[in-house]
């Protein structure tokens, strides 16, 4: 089974999501939400989450799925592992941020 690798932009987003959720709804809810995200990451390879290809007009190769209020963007790394590239809230329509997160070639 391939490993799930959290790339730097996704790591920053996870920290942001945790802090925001903790401040708004408390520690227990923040832990619950982050744990749910990680559980979803582990289901990517078995198709336990419904991933779709990133549309061609974005100019990147990868996939995404929705987890509650967030979209998780991922790609298959050169060694077969799964790279979690970024996680964007449903209200974030910042194409530049999305492209920037995908632009760095991940290390396997």
MOHU-V274964 format. One record per residue. N is the residue number from 1. SS is DSSP state (H for helix, E for strand, - for the rest). OMEGA is omega in radians with two decimals (NA if undefined). Layout:
{{N;SS;OMEGA} {N;SS;OMEGA}}
//
This chain:
{{1;-;-3.13} {2;-;3.09} {3;-;3.03} {4;E;-3.12} {5;E;3.12} {6;E;3.13} {7;-;-2.99} {8;H;3.13} {9;H;3.12} {10;H;3.10} {11;H;3.08} {12;H;-3.12} {13;H;3.11} {14;H;3.09} {15;H;3.14} {16;H;-3.13} {17;H;-3.14} {18;H;-3.11} {19;H;-3.12} {20;H;-3.10} {21;H;3.12} {22;H;-3.13} {23;H;-3.10} {24;H;-2.96} {25;H;3.05} {26;-;-3.08} {27;H;-3.09} {28;H;-3.14} {29;H;3.11} {30;H;3.12} {31;H;3.13} {32;H;-3.10} {33;H;-3.14} {34;H;3.09} {35;H;3.10} {36;H;3.08} {37;H;-3.13} {38;H;3.05} {39;H;3.11} {40;H;3.11} {41;H;-3.10} {42;H;-3.14} {43;-;-3.12} {44;-;-3.02} {45;-;-3.13} {46;-;-3.12} {47;-;3.09} {48;-;2.99} {49;-;-3.09} {50;-;3.13} {51;-;3.07} {52;E;3.08} {53;E;3.03} {54;-;-3.13} {55;-;-3.08} {56;H;-3.11} {57;H;3.08} {58;H;3.07} {59;-;3.10} {60;-;3.06} {61;-;3.12} {62;-;-3.08} {63;E;3.08} {64;E;3.00} {65;E;-3.14} {66;E;2.98} {67;E;-3.09} {68;-;-3.08} {69;-;-3.07} {70;E;3.00} {71;E;3.14} {72;E;3.13} {73;E;-3.08} {74;E;3.05} {75;E;3.09} {76;E;3.13} {77;-;-3.06} {78;-;3.12} {79;-;3.11} {80;-;3.10} {81;-;3.12} {82;E;3.11} {83;E;3.05} {84;E;-2.99} {85;E;-3.13} {86;E;3.13} {87;E;-3.09} {88;E;3.07} {89;E;-3.11} {90;-;3.13} {91;-;-3.11} {92;-;3.11} {93;-;-3.08} {94;-;-3.07} {95;H;3.14} {96;H;3.12} {97;H;3.13} {98;H;-3.13} {99;H;3.12} {100;H;3.14} {101;H;3.14} {102;H;-2.98} {103;H;-3.14} {104;-;3.10} {105;-;-3.08} {106;-;3.01} {107;-;-3.09} {108;-;NA}}
//
